[in-house]
Each structure stands twice: as C-alpha cells, then as structure tokens.
Amino acid sequence: MNAVAVIQTSGLGKRYGHKGQPALADLSLTVNQGEIFGYLGPNGAGKTTTIRLLLDFIRPTTGNAQMLGMDAQTHSLDIRRRVGFLPGELSLWENQTGQQIIAYMAALRGNVQKPYIRQLIDRLAFDPSKVMRSYSTGNKRKLGLILALMHQPELLILDEPTNGLDPLMQQTFHQLMREAQARGATIFLSSHILSEVQAICERVAILREGKLRAVERVTDLMRVNFTWVTLTFREPVSPSLLAGVAGVSELSSQGNALKFRLMGDFDPILRAVANQYVADVRVQEPSLEEVFLTFYDGNGKAAPRVAHELEAVR
C-alpha cells in the first residue's frame, strides 16, 4: 500500500526583506499518514517558520505546501479544523482560568468529548482552577497540550512540546503521542531535544540555518554510525594491536583495556585479538546527539564517510 502524504512541501521558503537572510529556503518534505515525524534543529534553524507557513500564519516567499490533501493557503480554515496545534509560546487570556479557556476552546471546536478532556487533565496532572498568568512554563505547556489534543485531531503539529515539562510528564507525553498514532493520527513534532526525537520518532528531518540537511529514519542513523567498544584483557596489551584495523578510530589504552570507536563490522576486531585472552567486552551505543555531531561537519554538511554509509544501508 502506498503511503499517503499528510504534509507535503515543495520548494517552500521564507525571506524577510529583499536582501535578508532566508529564514527558510527550498524546503521539500513529505510526512506520511500515521507517522511520528521529528523536525530537528537548533533554535533559530527555521522550525517555527516552517510551522507558521504550514498553518498559513505567514505567507511563503517561494514554493507551496499541502496538508491533508489541501493547499495550505487556499483551504487554511478547513485544515485548522482538523489539526491540533501547540505553538512554541502559548499566549492566552491572562485573567481567565485554565478551565474557562478549555471550555471556551471546546465550545469553539465542537464535537469534543468532555470525559477525554478530564482524562487529559488528570494524566497531565494539570490544575485548571488557576488563572493563566499564574501558571509556570510547564503548566502552560500542559494546557497547550490539552487544547491541541482534546478534539482528537487527525494531524498534530507541536512546536517544542516538552519545553518545561519534568521527566515524568515527558514520559506521559510520549504515551499520549503513541496513543494518538495508534488511532491513526499523524504527528509533526519540532524539537531541539535529540533524546526526545530518538525516543518516539520514526523519521527525522534535520534543519540547520534554514536549510534541510537530511531526512532519515532514526534507526538508520543509529545503525550506520559508530559504537563505543571497550575490550578488557587479562594482561596489558599495546594499542598497536588494533591500530589500522578497519573501522577503528579514537583508540586509547587504559590499564588492561582498550577503548575505541567502531564503525562497521565486529569481525576484524575479533580476528585482530584472536591470540589474546579477552576478559570482558562492553559495547555502548551512541546517543543521537553524538550521531548528529558525527553526521555533520562544521558547515552543517553530511560528512562524506557517513553519507556513504547511509547510502549503503538503503
């Protein structure tokens, strides 16, 4: 079965002023139905600009976007009825309580199930009795999530959704996203938190300085990159034992142990140490942050070695 595109952009770009630096340049991207898609990049990379263009809050300088099979500009109101949106900064009525805001937005939405709203309030440990101006950053995020999720939309667009949430609430958020996915929703999640993307996203787009650098499956990024390996021997050995072995780099010696970064198969290592007594082997997977830093050089371009490895696993 062919994948159904829920978000699709072609050459999408935004420039402020005739000679200004583009906030977003030539973005061509497809997000398929039912996936949790990570939109990853440092602050200022163009993530929020992309979201504002998708929701027709601002108009593009170049290119176009479609969401849910409709043009993002021509059918923006129809699209918004079917989307749950959490902005990076939640600005609402400062003197209204959380309950009043939720009730008002539910009435505007229509067809909202009150038991589900109560469930969200309970699971997020949110106190709706306080006025908006008294909420912490984390509680404002909880309120925003309730407003985005309460009508169980088919598309969620979330800008830095876990900002201010404690680790327990982050886990609750992950569960809510998986449940939304299970009922068929598509989630487009912007973040600069690499561990969050690694935890719940299947694919990730990496944005830097307004340009799309790569779109990869998270599992592929993790598979083609390195692991940290520590071999502990019964007796001290020289680092020269593994010098020049395919895939080995950053080799160091610590007592009876050799620690190194391995990219590729383990077999050359086993052959190189075949005459030694190996007392212990420890393999540590890299974090997505380490993968990201390895994947890009100082100019934000894919390192040739890694780009070759990515192509090899496709």
Secondary structure, 3 states (H helix, E strand, C coil): CCCCEEEEEEEEEEECCCCCCEEEEEEEEEEECCCEEEEECCCCCCHHHHHHHHCCCCCCCEEEEEECCEECCCCHHHHHHCEEEECCCCCCCCCCEHHHHHHHHHHHHCCCCHHHHHHHHHHCCCCCCCEHHHCCHHHHHHHHHHHHHCCCCCEEEEECCCCCCCHHHHHHHHHHHHHHHHCCCEEEEEECCHHHHHHHCCEEEEEECCEEEEEEEHHHHHHHCCEEEEEEECCCCCHHHCCCCCCEEEEEEECCEEEEEECCCCHHHHHHCCCCCEEEEEEECCCHHHHHHHHECCCCCECHHHHHHHHHHC
